[in-house]
Amino acid sequence: MIIDHRYEVLESLGSGAWSNVYKVQDKRSGFIYTLKLFQYLSSAELYEKFSAEEMHHITKIEHPNLGHIMDFGHVGDHIYSLSEYYDGTSLRNFRYRKAQTEILYDVIVQIAYALEALHGQEILHKDLKPENVLFRIDGNKVGVMVIDYGFSKINTNPDHQEITGSLPYAAPEAFQARLLTPASDYYSLGVLLYQITTGSYPFSLAQINALVTGSQYYFIPKFPSELNPDISPALEKFILRLLEKNPENRFDSAGDVINYINRIQTKQYPFSIEWSLVNRIRYNSYVARENYSHQMLDYVPNIEASNGKIISVIAGEGLGKESILSLFRYHLLYGNYFLFDYRCSKHDHEPFFALIKEFMQSITKDELLKLNNLDNISAKFKLYLFQSASEARKISQNQDELRADFESVRSLLQSLSEHKPIIFIIRNAQFIHKHTVDFINFISSFVTEHRIMIVMGFNEYNKVNLIQHKVLIQIPPFTYQETLDYINKLLNQITPEYFNARIWELAAGNPYFIREILVDLVEKKKITTQSGLRFDFDFLEYKFPLKVVNSIYARLSHINDIHYSYLKMLSVVESPLNRELIAYLLNIKDKELYDFINSSLLNEILSRQQHLYVFTYKVAKQRLKAKTPLQRIKGYHKK
């Protein structure tokens, strides 16, 4: 069984009220994943419970103790989620004995870390139970992975009293139409711990039903030590506090949990101000620039009306291009489109032919026989599609064979688009092969008259410039206000004007740079004290983290040789530049000036400040200046 052209099912991992879960192998990469197919809900029904923005948000949460939900897709009229595969055992199989106390505390702390990462993103798990916590022991090291977060499966309808798998773990406030909070997840942790340490639930089925129907609000559970004498008084007190009726009386943060556990035994788990803050910044750095995804969505009705588009999205690392493309796709998982998503690399850079190969492999022999669009393809293309892609790459083609393949693929696209609209999403398009550029230009006028949309994400202006008849969408850096809001979100407090302005200036509004600079300042204890944060740091001698410097240097590598030489020549000028001064210093005409400025702006080497141009990053200017003899600048005289 192959799902969505590319995921081969290796085994079934289980099923639930909404979905079946499979262990799959990606035919592109060979990697193993967990795929959850929501086959008991139509795509429209799932969208009622889980929006495209929520799908996107959840894929951006990465933490060592959270099973990373990497992607969403569709097959037929159903949506699936794709997660990293974790080879662990469910906590349902954990049996507590006194000798396992340290293992249990390791498990508790790692669950608390996972919940902290979710709660920092304002996401509640809502379904914490033993089946959704996997663990494994490698030597003396305990690993824990919390899975299946972000989906609420609690049936709180008082007229429907069936006890579901999740219901015994639900906090009392879930049945009282009261606000769920992080303390609600910690209540679920209490039930989970009660169950795996005693073998019983804290409340009987009759008591849970009474809670659901509202006939009674609270019951006092048996003391855990009465059911398992290996449970110490300190552990028992911890579990019972998690099960408190009033959320305000429970533990409700990883810090509270870890401080308590560190007090009752000798092993000390980390949760310092710096450690906590760095993790908060890293795991709370989600940013979605919805307006750009929605801008592309505005073209979809035109596509459906046979007015196709080729869209080039350009942005440097850290500006959110990947997220914009993903969010755009998550809005389209209804099954109404042939939706293809491909990531190019230096070695895999022919997306159209690769996606057609996947499509061919996913259809039945009868469906394949009905396709007569590929009767005239070259021997190389036949070998590529139906046998070995690597062997096919060794064969050269003449122009006639290449054109025959182009025409055949165009004919196939026309046939498919008559069935339903086709949307291609091509990531890292700066790597696309010359033949792919030729093919896109070959079909560019054809696309405008058919139900076809090609969306490409680039980080190099030079490659974008080769595509004809495109709509260009440039993703700009954050504005000052967006930067301020992002800093306040990451640090969870209002920060002073001076601090915000310096971060904005240093990062030039790049969200990735903002995050890495803040992490660097915290790790080096430049803005932290024992009691919290301070913002009187002097940025005068501050040096970028190495990963930021490398990212800036990568932007320089996208500049062609001629424009790079121009930038070196301008780097010695200390004042802002206008167009006339640039043209004079470089001795270039209007067309070349336009291309140079455009390339420098799109690659974020130069920035526009009203009618003037400045170097975006000081380190880029310094790198260019270090290699530039002053006498090469026309009219420049050393004073």
N, C-alpha and C positions, 0 to 999 in steps of 0.2 A: 504494500500500500504506500503510495507516494502522495503527500499533501502539498498543495500549492506548487506543483512542478518540481520541487527540490528537496522536500524532507521525507526521507524513507523511514517508515515505521520499523523499529527493531523489536519493541515489545510494548505491551500495555502495562501502565503503572498504576491504574486504578480509574475509578469513575466517581462522579458526584452528582448532585441534583442538577447542575447546569452543564457539566462537561465530562469528557473522557480525557485522560492524561496518558501520553505516550512518551517513550524514549525514542528519539529519532536521530538520524544522521543527516547532516547537510551534504547533499551531493556536490555542492560547489567546493566546500572547504574540507569535508571529511570530519568536521567537528561533531560532537555528540551534544544534544540539547534535550530539554524537557519541553514538550509541546502540549498545551492544553487547548483542546478543540471544544468550543462552546456549542456543541451540536444539538443541544436541547433548547437553544434560544436562536431565533433568527437574528441577523445582524441588526435589524431595526429594534428588536426587543433589547438587545444588549446595549445599544446606544442610548436607550431610555434609562438604563442603570449606570452607564459608564460612558462619559463623553470622550470625544477625540482629545480634548485638552487633558483629561484625567489619564487617558492612555499614555499620552506623551510624557506627562509629569512622572508617571510611575516608572517609565523606562529610564529616566534620568537619575534614579536613586541607586547609587552604588555604595555598598558597605560590605566589609568582609563577613558579616553575620546575616546578611540578607541575600536570599536567592535572587540574583539580578534578573528582572524581567526585561529582556533585551529588545523585544520587538512585538508588534502585532501584525497580523495579516488576515487574509480571508480565503476561504475555499467554498465554492458554491454560494450559499446564502448564510454562511456561518463565519464567525471571527475566531481566530486562535491567538493565543499568546505564546511566545517563545522565551524560555528561561534557560539559564545555565544549568547543566546537569550536575547534581551533587550526589556522589556515591556514598550516601549515609543511611542510617537506620532511624526510623521514626521513634520519637520518645515514647510512643505507645508500647514499645518493646523494652523500655528501661524498667528495671526492678531495683528499688532502692534498698540497700543494706548499709549498716553503719560504716563499713569499710569503703563505701563509695561516696562518703560525705564530700570529699574534696572535688570529686568529679561532678557531683550535683551542684556545688557552688560555682564551678567553672561554667556549667550549663546555664545556671541562673544569671550570672554576670553577662555572658555573651548574649542571652535573650534580652537583657536590659540594654546592652549596647545597641542591639538591633532596633528595639522600640524607641530608644533615644533618637536614632537616625530618622526613623519614620516621623516621630512627633515633631522633630525639628523642621520637617517639611509640612507640618500641619496635616499629616495623614495618620489616621488611626488604623490599626490592623483589623479589628472588629471580628476576627475569627481565629484567635490564638487558641490552639488546642494541641495535644501531643502529636497528632498526625501532621501538623504544620510546622513541627520543629524536628529537623534531622540532625543527628550527631554521629560522629565517628571518633575513634580513639586510635591515634598513631603513636605508639610508644607511650610516653607520658603526657602527650599533648591531646587535649580534647578540642575538637572542632564542632561548632554549632552553626546551623544555617536555618534561619526562619524563612518560611516560604508562604505563598498564597496570601500575601498581604494586599490590602486596598480594596478587597471585595467584601461586601456585607451579605451574609447568607442567613441572617437571623429573621425568622418569621415572627413578627411581633403582633400579628392580628389576633386579638383576644378570642375571636370566633373560631380560630383554627388552632387547636390545642395539641397538634402532633408534635412530639419531641424530636427535633432534628439533631444531627450529629453535632451541631455547634451550640445548641441551646443550653446545655448544662454549663457552658463556660461563659455565658453572657452575664454582664453585671446587672444588678437589680434595676438600675436607672434605664436600662434598655426596654423594660416592660412598663415604665411609668411615663413614657413620652417626655423624658427629661434629656437634657443635653449630655451626649457622650463626650468624655474627656480622656486625656491620657490615663487617668486613674481607672477608667473602664477597662483598658487593656491590661493594667496591672491586676485588676480583679480576676481577669481571665487567667493570668499567670498564677494567681493563688489557687484557682480551681485545678489548673494543670498540675501544680506541685502537690496539691492534696491528693490528686488521683494517682500520680506516679509513685508517691511515697507510701500511700496506704492501700492502693488497689481499689479504692471506692471514691465516689463523688461525695462532696460535702453535704449534698442534699439529695433526697430521694426523688423519684420521678413524680410522686404525688405532690411533694413540696414545690418542685419546679413548675408543675402545672398550676399550682395555686399562685405562684409568682406571676406566671403568664396571664392568668385570668384576672389577677388583681384581688382575689379573695383574701390573700394574706401577703404582706410585704416582706417579712423577714423571718428567717429561722436561724437558730443557733446550731452550727455543725458540731459533731462529736470532736473531741480533742484528738488530733492526729496520733498522738502518742498512745492513745487507748487502742488504736488499730495496729500500730507498728511501734513497739517499744524502742526500736533503734533510733527513732526521731528524738533529737535532743530538745531540751526546753527552749533554747535560742532559736532553733529551726522552726519549732512549733509556733513560737511567738511571731516569727516572720510570716509564716503561712497565714495565720489567723488575722494578722494585721492587713494582709492583702485582701482578705475576705470581708473586711469591715463593710457594714451596710452603707455608711455615709462615705462618699468618695473622698471627702476632706480628711478622713482619718486613715486613709490608705497611703502606702508608698505610691508616688506618682511620677518618679523620675529615676533615671539610672544613677544619678548622684546619690539620692537617698538610699537606694538599694545597696550600692557598693559601699557607702559609708557604714551602713549597718553590718554588712557581711565582713568588712575589714575589722570591725570591732569584736566580732564573736569568734574569730579564728586567726591563725597566724599568717596565712598567705594574704598578701596585700595586692589588691587589684587597682590598676591605675585609673584615676579620674581627677587629675590636677586641673587647675584653671586653664593652663596652656593646652593640655591634652584635650580637654573638653571643647575649648574654643576652636582649635584647629579642626577637630572632627566636625564641629557645627558648621564651620565655614566650608569645608570640603563637601559635606553631605547636605548642605542647605543652599548649594550654589545654582540650583535649577533656575533657568531663565528661558522663557518662551517669548519670542517676538511675533505674537500672533498676527499682527497686522500684515506682515509680509506673507505668511501662509494664506491669509484671507485674500490678499491681493492676487495670488495665483488661483485661488478658488473662484474668484470673480470671472476668470476666463473659462471655467468648466461649462457653463451654459452655452457659450460660443462653440466650444468643442462639440457638444452634443448636437449643435445645429450645423455641423459640417464646416465650421470655420476654425480649422486647426491652428495651433501655435507652437513655435519653438521658443522656449524661454531659457535664458542664461542667467543664473544667479551667481553673483561674484562676491566673495568676501574672504578676508584673510582668516587665519586660525584664531579661534576664540570669539568670533563675532556672532556665532549662533547659526551658521548656514545649515549644518547638519540637522539641527533641531527644527529649523524652518521647513526643510524638505520632509522630515518625518511627520511633523504635525500636519502638513498638507496631505500626506498619504493617509493618515489616520482618519481624516474626514471622508475618505472615499472607500471604506471597507464594506460597502453594501453589496458587492458582487455585481454591480451594474456596469463595471468596466473590466477590460483586460488591463490589469494593473501590474506593471513590471518594475522592479526596483533592483538596480545593479550598482555595485561599487567597483570602480576601476582601480587598477594598480599598475605598477610598471610592467608587470608580466601579463595581467588580464585586462586588456584595454580595447576589446571589441564587443561592446555591450549588446548591440542589436543582434549580432549573429549568435552570441552566447545565450541570450534570452530566447531566441527562436529555437535553438538546440534544446533548451530545457522544455519549451512548450511541446516540441515534437516528441520528446521522451515521455511526456506526461499523458499524451492522448492514446487512445486505443488504435489497433492496427486498422480497424474499419474506418475510423475517423481520419487516419493518416492517408488511406487510399483515396479518400474523397478530395484530398488536397492536390490539385493538379498545377498549383502555382510554381512548384519547384522542379518541374519536368526538365527545364533547360539549364539547370545550375551546372557549374563546372565540377570536374572530378574532385578538385580540392574541397569545394564546399560540401559535396556529398560525403567525402571522407570525414570532414569536420562534424557534420550533423549526425551521422549515423554510426561512426566508428571511433576514430581517435583524433581529438583536437590537436594533441601534440604532434602527431604525425602529419596532420594537414598543414600545420604551420611551416613545415619544412619544404612544402611545394610552392614554387613561384607561379605567378599568373601573368598573362599578358592583359593588355587593356580591354580587349574584346571579351575575355572570360570574366574579368572583373565587372564590366558593364552588364553582362548577362546575369551575373549574380545580383547586382544592384536591382535590375529590372524585375527579377524573380521575387526578391524580398519585398520590393514595392508592391507587386501584385498580391503577395500574401497579406501584407498589411492592409491593403484595400479590402480584401475578402473578410479579414477579421473585423475591420472597422465597420463593415456593413452589418455584422452581427451585434456588436456593441462597441462603444468608444474605446480607444486604446490610449493608455497613459504610460509613458516611459519616464522613470526617474533615474537619472544617471549621476552618481556621486563621484567625486574626485575626477571630474571630466577633464582636468588638465592632463591626465594620462592617456586620453583616448588616442588611438592609432590614427595615422594619417588617412588610412582607408576609411575609418569611421567619419572623420571630418568630411572626406569626399562624399561619402554616402549621405550624410545629413544635408550637405549642400545639393546633392543630386535630387533628394526628395523634398527640398524646402518649399518649392512652389506647389508641389503635390499635396503637402501637409495642409496648406492653407485652405484646401478645398475638400478635406475629409475629416472624419472624426478621430483625429490623432493629435496628441499633445506630447511634446518632448520637453522635459524639464531637466536641465543640466546644472550641476553645481561646480563652480570653478574657484580656484584661488589664484589664477594667473590671468591677467588681462590679455597677454599676447595670444593665448590659445582661444580665448573668447572672441577675439578679433577675427579669427579665421572662419567663424560661423556666420553664414548669410541669413538675412531675413529673420533676425532674432528679436525678441523683446528682452531688453537688458534690465535686470533688477540688481542694483547694488545695495548691499547691506551696510549701512553706516555704523560707526561707533556709537556708544551711548552719548546722549546729551549730558550736560552737567546735572540736570534734575534726575535723569535716569540713573546716573552714577551715584548720586546721593541716596536715592531710594535703595539701590542695590547694596551699598555699603551698610546702610541701616538694617537691611534685611539680614545680611551675613553676620553682622555683629550683634544683632537683636537689641539695638539701642540707638538713640539719636546721637549723632556724632557732630563735633563742632565744625564750623565753616572752614577754618584754616585747614584742618585735616582733610576734609572732603575735597577741597580745591587742589591740594597737593597730590592726592591719589588720582584725581581726574587728570591732572596735568601729566603725571608720570605714566599712567596707563593709557592715556589718549582715548579714554572711553571704552577700551577693550575689556569686556566682562571677564575673560580668562586672565588677563593681566591683573585686573583689580583683585580677583580672588587670590592669585599667587603672591601678590605683594602683601596682602593682608596676612596670609599664612606665614610668609617669611618674617613679617614684623612680630607676629605672635611667637613663632618658634625661637626667634632670637631675643625674646622678652623685651622688645623695644617699646611695646605699648601695653604691657601687663604689669600688674602689681599683685601682691598676695591677696588683695581684696577685690580685684577687678581690673578694669581698663583705664589707661590714661592716654591722653592725646597731645602731649607736649613734645613729642619726638621731633628733633631737628632733622629735616630731610636733606640738608645741604650736602652731606657726604654719602647719601644712601646709594647703594649699588643694587641693580636689578638681580633677582635670582637667575641662576644660569639658564634654566628652562625658558625664561622670558627672553633673555638675550638671544638664545638660539632661535627662538621663534621670530624675533625681529630680523636676525641675519637671514633666515629663510626667505623673508620677504624680499630682501636684496637680491637673492639668487633668482627671483622670478623676473627681474629686470633684464632686458636684452643688453647686449654689450655696448651699443651706441648710447642708449639712455643711461646705462651705468656710468659711462665716461662723463656724461653731462652732469650727473649727480655728484661725481667726485669733484668736478670743476666748481660746482656751486657750493660745495660743503665748506669752503674757506670763507665764504661771505657771512658775516656775523649778523647782518640786518635782515628783516623780512624782505621778500622779493615780490615785485609785481611782474606782470607778463612782459612789459616792455624791457625791463632790466634783464630778465632771463633771456629774451631773444637777443639782446645786445651782447651780453656776456658770452653766450654760446654761439652767436653768429648764425642763427637758424631762421628759416622762413616760417610763415604762419602755419602751414600744414604740419611741419615737423614739430613746431612748438605745441600745437594742439595734441598731437600724438604723445609727445613727451610728458606734458602736464597730465593728460588723462591716464597714462600708464602709471605715473608716479602717485597720483591720487588713488587709483583703484588698487594699487599694491601697497597703499598706506605708508609710503615713504615720505611724501609731502602731504600737508594738510592745508586747507584753505581757511584763512581768517579774514572774512569779508572779501576784499579785493586783493589780499596779499597771500603769499605762500611761504610756509615755514617747514622745516624738517619735523616730522611727527615725533621721532624718538631721538633723544640726544645720543644714544649709543650708536645708532645708525649713522648719524652725522660724523661722530668721532671716528668710526671705522673708515668711512669714505675719506675724511680729511687726512687721516694718517698716511694715506697713499697718494696724496695729491700735491705735486709741486706747485707753488704759488704762481710761477711765471706762466703756467699754461692758461691762466684766465685772461681773456682779452681785456685790456684796459685796467687790469688790477695792478696797483703800485703799492709796494710795501712802504708803509710810512715810518 
